[in-house]
Amino acid sequence: MADYLIHPIEPSEKLHSETSRCHTRQRDVTQRIRVDAVSALLCGAEGSVVMSDCGNFEPRLRSVMPFEAVPAELRLLRKRIRCTLGQWGALAVAEEAELAVTELATNVIKHVGEGAAATLVLEPRRDRLRVELHDESYTVPTRSSASCDAECGRGLHLLAAMSLEWGTLLTATGKAVWCEISLESARHCMRVQRAAALLDEYRRVVGASSLAVPTYAVLEDSAADAIADLLHWLAAQGGDPDEVLDRAQIRYEAEAAAA
């Protein structure tokens, strides 16, 4: 069974500063997405967008968060989770991830000991978010046969109900309890967010009137103009606009049916 490399535990104070830096990085990533997106739309350039295709989360994305298993740290850990998923365009699953991590961390506090060293690992893998919580105990958690209303074992019952899969891995330094959460809702959310960013940049580039809150009718006209411009670009490159429109419609209908 493969071992996991766990980074040295950092002092809990670093979690505070990391949360602040995370918000700054999220603003920078959002700005890069907007700039790269409009370049791809208007110039046909290959932008270095964080997610090159909706739902295709880059396998290099991985976040490792050492923490101390005490109740006061859980609130900060949830903020880090939300910030990280925001950077990855997966805020749609933030509540599920926060709940799963809260239950796993609470089990560490109860069964390993308050103040125990622990590490959270988040990693998007294709259509799933992998959540792992590492600690230094080799005791494998098991679900109680008692009803879900019983206090004992409630966390694992909840984890099993909300995740696609879950389990435990023994590592060189203890164990990792893991679960995998579907990213399907995040895929749809990312498409909508990316389209909104593209439309906003398109309106800015063409000098559209900058209303504080554009009405839907105004945005709909801008979307039609943007699509028309893309069709002109396709024709200028020797492509077939009708064929591309058909492909886009088929893709949209398939994704809408799967949502």
Phi, psi and omega in degrees: 000132186293140176269154179249134178279119182254129180288153178303146181289132178265156175300149184297336181297332183292336178296326178295310183292325178296323179298318179294316180295328181297319178297321178295317180295324180296320178296320180295318180297318179300318180296320180295320179300315183296316181293313181294325183295314181292328176296317179295323183290313189268334186245352182073018182279158176270102182282152178268060180286146182302317175246109186288337176214142185303126178089343177271074180293132185295132184296343180285345181291126180199134180236127180245122186234093174292144178203168177260129185284079174227150183306322183295335182280340187295322180298316179293324179295320178296323177296318178297320180298312182297319179296315181296314179294330175296320177296326183273359182073030184236033180299337182299338180251014184298317182296318179296317180296317179298318180295316180299315181293321178300316179295317180294317180292324178296322176296323177296315180299317184287317192254339176260320177134138178297134182091001180294148177285133181214162179219131176260135177236125175247134180208117175286132179231098181055253185261015182225152171256119179272126179241122179233136174238113183264139171219179187258021177254144178265004180285121183273126180288145177228147178285138177286149176280357180291168180294162182292345179280344181290145182293318182288126177084001183299319183299319181288326175298317179294318180299317180295324183288326187265348185249159177289319178210158174207163179181191181226137175241132172277136181241180181294336184245005181157241181212166174227119173268128187231159171211160180235128184249137181295139178257014182301316180295327178290328178300310180297316181299320182293322177300315181296315180297318182292321178295320179297319179294318178298315182294320179298315180292322179299315180297323180292316183295320183275000177075032178293154180301134185263085175282149179302312176227092181302141178288164180299320181300319179295315180294325179296318177297318179295321178297318178297319178297318180296318179296318178299318178298319179296323178294321176299317180297317179299316180296321180294334179271002180088011180274176180250102182303320181296319181294320179292320177299319178297316179297318179297319180296317179298316180296317179299313182295323179293318181289323179294322179292329181279341183289000000 
